Amino acid sequence: MSHKLLMPALSPSMTDGKIGKWLVKEGVNVTAGEVIAEIETDKATLEFEAPLSGTLIKILIPEGTEGVPVDQPVAILGAEGDAVEGQLAAQAPIEGKVEMTPNQATPELQVTNTVSRQASANPRVSASPLARVLARQHGIDLAGITGTGPGQRIVKTDIEKAKKEIEKNKPTPQSTDATPANDARRNQLTPQPWQKYETLNNNTMRKTIARRLSEAKQHVPHFYLTTSVQMDRVLALRAELNARPAATYKLSVNDFIIKAAAFALHRVPDANVMWTEDAILRFKDVDISVAVSTEGGLVTPVIRNADNKGLQLISDEMKELASRARANKLKPEEYQGGGFSISNLGMFGVEQFSAIINPPQSCILAVGATEKRAVVGEDDAVVVKAMMTMTLSVDHRSVDGALGARLLAETKTALEEPLSMML
């Protein structure tokens, strides 16, 4: 008996994913737990394991396909020598229920007897899995297409034909919005004929970043608070701790910043919140998201319960999470669910900047470089100090100006008196 393998929900918020790569070819025997494919989500590439032993007799969704809905059948797995049955199963419509006998309904199998999400959206339309994916990508309504497959089933060629018809019937720019303003805007979105360029296709992560941050900047009412921090004591304490003969760690300035932000959120819990239309939710744990730059885009691994952890543990966890983030190996629970973010560009020599809030969080702390500056001391004498500029971006719906100012002040105090956050 063959089994349909469904696109797994690799995180609570995952609605679709990309088949990054099939690691096993059709007709190859696999064992339960063997990795057969790589699934790309918005933040990481995760492994898809075979739920039981058998033969991969049919791949339904080719690698490179984006936007594959959760619970969408992606392959057929059968008993060894079950290829013929698998081919027949692959030709059957996927919408509706996937019937299972009692001995098939094992907990580890990624198959359920519920209606797939995409099929339930239009239960009367019969279409192949690839046709549904292509229709979704191009915004094509399956209800308006007559299939040419068996039983009028919609197949790939039907979608391609519908796409060509839509493109053919699109009005030309001259007939719809040929105004000087629109022409100028169009010229800004496309290179000029004399410009040379190369095309770098946007991956799933980059598209998600663009969508989420565009929404954040448009819908979250940001305001910004900036302060300068004397970092001499942090630098001295860091050097002293790293120089200890028995030290098995290498503390960074960023480790102190994470600890200080966590300390401040513990002291100002009303800023450790998120906005919803019905209520402001105040988090009981202090979970700090830290921005890490990767080749694919920005990832924010989370230091859980950061206010209860020492500098060494924060440092060790941050190094491990950053390393796996750059290798695209983070688990969803390791980069989701933070309550506050830190973005540090000081290592690039950036003196000051303002960051965009990462919804549904209410605050993000932008950190600049630590540099020598001339400052006026208490006796009005000009002295040289190691100074760092921090800017707190705040969601005004959930955190008022005075509350944000208290949070920033507590962070500043913790860094200027680092021993206070060790008590």
N, C-alpha and C positions, 0 to 999 in steps of 0.2 A: 504494500500500500504506500502511495506517495503522500508527501506532506508539503503544503505550501509554506515557505518561510516568509514571514512578514517583516517589513521595515520596522525595526524595534524602536521603542521610545527610550532613548538613552538618557533622558533627563525629564523632569516633571513638566518643563515648559516647551519641550520639543514637539513641533507639529509636523515637520518634514526634515529631510536630510538629503545628502548627496552620496551616491555610490561612488566613492573615490576610486576604488580599485578592487577587482575580483582577484583573490589570491589563489583560487582553485578553478580549474577549467571544467567544462561540462564532461561528464563521463568519468571523473576521478572520484575514487572512494575517499571518504573523510571519516574521522572518528569524532565522537561527542566531545565538545570542548575545543576542537581544532578551529583556529581562526581562518575563516573562508573569505572575508571581505573587510575593507576599511570603509567606515561610514564617516563622512564629514558633516559636522554640525557647524553652528555659527562660530564656535570658539575652539574646537579641537577635532582631531581625527581619532576615532575610537574603533576598537576591534569588534567585529561581528563573528561570534562563535557558532559553530554548528551545534544545534540543541541535542542531536542524537547522531549515531553512526549510520552511514549509508552512502549512497552515490548521488553526487550533484548531477541530476539528469537534465536540468533545464535552467538556464539563467533568463529570467523574464525582463529584468531591467539592466541595460548595459552600463558598464562603468562610465563615469563622467556625467551621468544623468542627474540633474539638480531638481530640487523641489519634489522629491518622492515622499508622499504623505505617510505618516505613521500608520501602520496596519496594512499598507499596500503590499501585496505579494511581490517578492523580488526574485524568488527562485523556487525550484521544485527539488525536494530531497526525497529519495526513495531507497528501498532496499537494493542491495547489489543485484544487478541484472534487471532492474525495474524500469529500464529506459523507455520501453514502448508505452507502458502505463503512464509514465511521467509526461511523455509527449502528448498523450491524450488529455491528461489533466491540464497541461499548459494551454491547450486549445479551448478549454471550457471557459465560459465567462467567469470573471472573478467577482462580480458584484453578488450581493446576497450573502448567505451564510456559508461558512466552510464547515461542512458536516464532519464530525469526528466520532469514532467509536470509542468506548470507554478506555480501551487499552492504549489509545493514541493520546488521550488528554493528559499528558504528563506536564507537571508544573514548569519544567525547564524549556518546553517547546514554545517557540515564539508564534503560536497559532492560537487564535481564539475563535469561538463560534458566534462572534458578533458581526454585524454588518460593517464593512470597512467604511472609514469616514467619507472618502470621496464617493464611493458608490452610493452611500445613503443620501448624499446630496442630490442625486438624480437616479432613483432606483429603477426607472423604466428604460434607461439608456444602456444598451449593450456596447461595450467598447473594450479594446485590449488595454492592458496596463500601460504600454508605451503611448498609446493614443491618448489616454487620460492625462499622462504626465505632460505630453506636448501641448494638449489643449489648455491645460492649466498655465503652462509657461507663456503661451501666446494669447491668453485671455479669450479663448474660443468657447462658445456655448455648444456643448455636445447635443443639446436638444434640437438644434437647428441643422444637424447633419444627418444625411441618410447614408448608412454604412454600406460598403461594398463587400464586406466579409461574409462568412457563412451566417445565415439567419439575419442578414442586414447588420452585422456587427461592425462597429466603427473601428477601422484599423489605421495604421500610420499614414498610408497614402491618402486617406480621406482627410486627415488633419492637414497634411501638406497642401492638398488641393484647396481646402477652405482658407488656409493662410494666404495662398496666392490670390484667391478671389478678393480677400479683404484688402491686401496690398494693392491690387489692381483698381479697386473701387475707392481707394483713399483719395480725397481731394488734394490737388497740388497746392503748395504753399501760396502760389499766386492767386488761387481762386478763393482762399479762405481768410488769410490774414496778411496779405501783402502790404503791410504798412511800414514806413521807415523804422518805427520802434521795434516791430517784430523782426524785421530783417536784421537790424543791429544785434538783437538778442540771439538770433540764429547764428550769426557770424561769430559770436562769442563762444558758442557751444560746439563749434566745429573748426578744425584747423583751416587755415587759408591754403589755397592750391600750392603756394610756393614753400610751405612749411614741411620739413621732413620730420617724421615721427615713427615710433614703433608702438604697436598695440599690446598693452598688458591687461589681459582679461581679469576682471574682478572675480576673486574667489568668494565663497560663501561668507567667510568672515568679514571681508571688506564690504560686501553688500549690506550685511547686518549692521556693521559699524555706521555706515552712511545713513541707513534708515533710522537707527535708534538715536543718533546724535542730531540728525535733522529734526526729528520729532521733539527731542529734548529742548533744542534751541528755540523752536517755534512755540511750544506749549508750556514750558516750565519758565515762570517768571524769575529769572536770575537777578541777584544783586551780589556785589563783590565787596569784600573787606580785606584790606592789605595792612600788614605790619612788618617791621624789621626786627630781627632777633639777633642778640649777641650770642655767638656760638663758641666763644673762647673756652668756656667751661666744658662744653660737650667735647670739643676737640682734645682738651687736656685729659679728660676722663677716658675718652676712647683710646688715646695713645697709652695711657697707664694700664688699662685693662688688656689691651692687645700685647703689651710688653711683658706681661706676667709670664714667668718661666713655665708654669704648668698650663698655660692657655692652649686650648684645642680649638679655638675659634678665631675669627677675624671679623670684628665688629665694623660696620659701616655707619656713616652718618645717617643713612636712611633707616637703619635699625632704631636709632635714637628717635627719629621723627615718628616712626610707627608707634613706638612705645609712648611718646608724648601725646600723640593724637588719641590713643586709647585711654591714657590717663585723663585727658581732658574730657572725653566723652563720658567716662565714669563719673567725673565731677559735675558734668552738665548733661544729665540723662535726657532732658527734654529736647536736646538737639540730635539725639540718636533715634531718629524717627523717619517715617515715610508718609507721604500724602496719599489718601484715597478720597473719593467724593463723599463717602459717608462718615469717615473718621480719620484722625491722625493715629497711626500705629506706632507705638513706642517700643523699640526692641529691648529685650531683657539682657541680651548678650551684646558685647562689643566686638563686632566682626569687621575687620579692616580690609578693604580691597586695595591692592597695590598695583598700579599700572605697570605692565611689562611690555616692552616693544619686541615684536617678533617679525619674521619675514612676511607673514600673512596679514599682520595688523596688530592692533592693541589688544592685550589680554589682561584681565584683572584677577589674578589668584587671590584667595582670601586667607588672612590669618585669623583663625577663629579664637574667640575669647582672649583677644590680645591684651586686655587690661590685666589678666591674671597670669601672664607669661613674662618671664625674665628676658633680658636682652639676648642672652645666648640662645635660648629656645627660639625667639623671634628670628634671630639671624640665621639659625640652621634651617628653620622652616622656609624662610624667604628664599634662601639659596636653592633649596630643593624644588620649591614650586616654580621659581623663575627658570630653572634648568629644564624642567619638564614642559613649561609653557612654550619655551623656544623650540622644543622638540615636538610640539603639538600633541603631547601625551597627557594633558590634564584630564581628570575626571570631571563631569559636570558639577558635582557637589563641591569641587575645589575652586571653581571660578564663579559660582552662582550664590546669591543670598547674602552678599556683604551689605553692611548698613552704612558705610562711610568709605570714601575713596581718597587715595593719595596719588598724585602724579608729580614725580620729581624729575625735572630736566636740568638740575644743577650740574650733573656730570658732563653736560654738553656746553657748559658755559653760559646758559640762559640766566639772566639776572632776575627776570620777573615775567610772569604770564598769568592769564586767567583760563581756567579749565572749564569745560562743559560738564554739567552735572550728569551723572550716570543713572538714569531712572531705574527703579523707583526710589533711589536714595535721595536724600535732601541736601547733602553737602559733598563737596570735593575740595581738597586742599592742594593747591598748586605751589610747588617748592622750587625756588631758584638756587643759584650757585652761592656758596659761601666764599666771600672775598674780603680782602682787607679794605677798610674804609676809615676815613677820618671822621670821628664823631666828637661831640662836645660832652665832656665828663661832668660829674656833679659839681665840681669847683670851677666850671666854665673853661677848663683847660681842654684843648684839642688833643685827643689821643687816637691811636690807631687800634681798631677792633676788628675781629672777624665777624662779619655781618651776613645775614641771610634774609631774603625777602620771601614772605609767604602771602598768598592770596587765597582767601576762602570764598568759593562760589556757593551761594545759598539759594534754596528754593523758598521764596517768600511766602508761599502758601502754608508751609508747615513750620518754618523757622523765621521768627521776626528778627529785625535788625539788632535789637539789644541782646537777644539770645545768641545770635551768631557772633556778636562781639565778645560775649562772655566765653564762648567756646574757643575763639581765636586767642583771647587773652590767657586762658588756662594752658593752651598749647605753648604759647610763648613763655610763660612762667616755667613750665616743665622743662623746656630746653635751656633756659637761662639759669635754672637751678636744678640740674639733672639729678642730684642726689635726692631731691624731694619725691621723685617718682619711683625711687628704689625702696621707700619706706613702706 
